[in-house]
């Protein structure tokens, strides 16, 4: 499926970038949600599935230390031309070229809609792998019955339900902290979920008392 998606977007990368590769083309609620989320994250961000690169550049412009990674080389080439001050890598979300706990936040905005939900668990585990303890993931998807396919303008895609996506993220070791939905016909309903990488438990126990014992 990944090769099919890559080829489908490569064939229409310039067309897609012209139509949807700018912040002006985005829904105002999405802009507010993403920028508000990023402002609360202290540390480097990964725009996972950065597409035409506009979200990466917006977050850079707002002061974030952000890297975009995208499967489609044509998108990365376009992003580097249009947004030369931002950083972009070519790569697969299922095998990210970053060390464990590299990022304080990961944005995956409509980045998994073309992956069948039953194939998403290793992808979600990989996103979780690069998150620091206490780090935050913001993911956007189309809202509907989990796994139900629909005809996307570029190539086949799949809906996620709020429960289905939340359960899948929990199975990857993440704690869901927020979920939001929006329905503005004729557009498809939208789902946004925020999840947190929990900090490891403190197994050290209470620190021993080093002072003198009180006199009786």
C-alpha positions in Angstrom: 0.0 0.0 0.0 2.9 2.4 0.8 4.3 2.2 -2.7 0.9 2.8 -4.2 0.4 5.9 -2.0 3.8 7.2 -2.8 3.3 6.9 -6.5 -0.2 8.4 -6.4 1.0 11.5 -4.6 4.2 11.8 -6.6 2.1 12.0 -9.8 0.1 14.9 -8.5 2.6 16.5 -6.0 2.7 19.9 -7.8 -1.1 20.0 -8.2 -1.7 19.1 -4.6 0.9 21.6 -3.3 -0.7 24.4 -5.3 -4.2 23.5 -4.0 -3.5 22.5 -0.4 0.1 23.4 0.4 -0.6 26.7 2.1 -1.9 27.7 5.5 -4.5 29.9 3.8 -6.1 26.8 2.4 -6.4 25.2 5.8 -9.4 25.3 8.1 -9.0 28.1 10.8 -9.8 25.6 13.6 -7.0 23.3 12.4 -4.5 26.2 12.4 -5.5 27.2 15.9 -5.4 23.7 17.2 -2.0 22.9 15.7 -0.3 26.1 16.7 -1.8 26.0 20.2 -0.7 22.4 20.7 2.8 23.2 19.5 3.1 26.3 21.7 2.6 24.0 24.7 5.3 21.6 23.7 8.7 22.4 25.2 11.3 20.9 22.8 11.8 19.7 19.2 8.9 18.7 17.1 8.5 16.2 14.3 5.9 16.9 11.5 5.4 13.2 10.6 4.0 13.1 7.0 4.7 16.7 6.3 3.4 16.6 2.7 3.8 20.0 0.9 5.6 21.3 4.0 3.3 24.1 5.1 2.7 23.0 8.7 6.4 22.5 9.2 7.1 26.0 8.0 4.3 27.5 10.1 5.6 25.9 13.2 9.1 27.0 12.4 7.8 30.6 11.9 6.1 30.4 15.3 9.4 29.6 17.0 9.4 25.8 17.1 12.5 23.6 16.5 10.7 21.4 13.9 11.6 18.8 11.3 9.3 17.5 8.6 9.6 14.0 7.3 7.7 12.8 4.2 7.5 9.6 2.2 7.1 11.3 -1.2 10.4 12.8 -2.5 8.5 15.1 -4.8 6.7 16.7 -1.8 10.1 17.2 -0.1 11.6 18.8 -3.2 8.7 21.2 -3.4 8.7 22.0 0.3 12.5 22.8 0.2 11.9 25.2 -2.7 8.9 26.9 -1.2 10.0 26.9 2.4 13.8 27.0 2.3 14.3 27.9 5.9 12.5 24.7 7.2 14.1 21.3 7.6 12.7 18.3 5.7 13.8 14.6 5.4 12.5 11.9 3.1 11.5 8.8 5.1 8.9 6.2 6.0 6.9 6.7 9.2 7.1 3.0 9.8 10.9 3.2 10.2 11.9 6.7 11.3 15.6 7.7 11.0 15.7 9.2 14.5 16.9 7.9 17.9 14.5 7.0 20.7 12.9 9.8 22.6 14.2 12.4 20.1 11.2 14.6 20.0 9.0 16.4 22.6 6.1 16.5 20.2 4.9 14.6 17.0 2.3 16.0 14.6 0.7 13.4 12.4 -1.9 15.4 10.5 -3.8 13.2 8.2 -0.6 11.2 7.8 -2.1 7.7 8.4 -5.4 8.0 6.5 -4.1 5.8 3.6 -2.9 3.0 5.9 -5.5 0.3 6.7 -6.1 0.5 10.5 -5.1 -3.1 11.0 -1.6 -2.1 9.7 -1.3 0.9 11.9 -0.1 -0.6 15.2 3.6 -0.8 14.2 3.3 2.7 12.8 1.9 4.1 16.0 4.6 2.3 18.0 7.2 3.9 15.9 5.7 7.4 16.5 5.7 6.6 20.2 9.3 5.4 20.1 10.6 8.8 19.1 8.6 10.7 21.7 10.2 11.7 25.0 8.6 10.8 28.3 5.9 13.4 28.8 5.9 14.2 25.0 2.8 14.8 23.0 1.3 13.4 19.8 -1.4 15.3 17.8 -3.0 13.2 15.1 -5.7 14.2 12.6 -8.0 11.9 10.7 -11.3 11.6 9.0 -14.1 10.6 11.4 -16.2 7.6 10.7 -16.5 3.8 11.4 -12.9 2.6 11.9 -11.6 0.7 8.9 -14.3 1.8 6.6 -12.7 2.7 3.2 -13.7 5.8 1.2 -12.6 7.2 -2.1 -10.1 9.9 -1.5 -9.2 12.4 -4.2 -5.7 10.9 -4.5 -5.9 7.3 -3.5 -7.9 5.0 -1.2 -8.3 6.1 2.4 -9.9 4.9 5.7 -12.0 6.4 8.4 -11.2 6.3 12.1 -13.7 6.4 15.0 -12.8 8.3 18.1 -12.8 5.0 20.1 -10.9 3.1 17.5 -8.1 5.7 17.2 -7.9 6.1 21.0 -7.6 2.4 21.6 -5.0 2.0 18.9 -2.9 4.8 20.4 -3.3 3.3 23.9 -2.1 -0.1 22.5 1.1 1.7 21.4 1.7 2.9 25.0 0.2 6.4 24.7 -2.3 8.0 27.0 -5.1 9.9 25.2 -5.7 13.2 26.8 -8.0 15.1 24.4 -10.2 14.4 21.4 -12.1 16.8 19.2 -14.4 16.3 16.3 -15.8 18.7 13.6 -18.5 18.3 11.0 -18.9 21.0 8.4 -20.8 19.5 5.4 -20.1 18.9 2.6 -16.6 18.2 4.0 -16.0 14.8 5.7 -16.2 14.9 9.5 -12.8 15.5 11.1 -11.2 14.0 14.2 -8.2 15.2 16.2 -6.7 13.3 19.1 -3.9 14.3 21.5 -2.0 11.6 23.3 0.9 11.7 25.8 3.9 9.5 26.2 3.8 8.6 30.0 6.9 9.1 32.1 8.4 5.8 33.3 7.4 4.9 36.9 9.8 6.0 39.6 11.0 2.7 41.1 13.5 4.2 43.4 11.1 4.7 46.3 11.5 7.5 48.9 14.9 8.9 49.5 16.4 7.8 52.7 16.6 10.3 55.6 20.1 11.4 56.0 19.6 13.7 59.0 20.1 12.7 62.7 17.3 10.8 64.3 15.3 13.1 66.6 16.0 12.9 70.3 13.4 11.2 72.4 
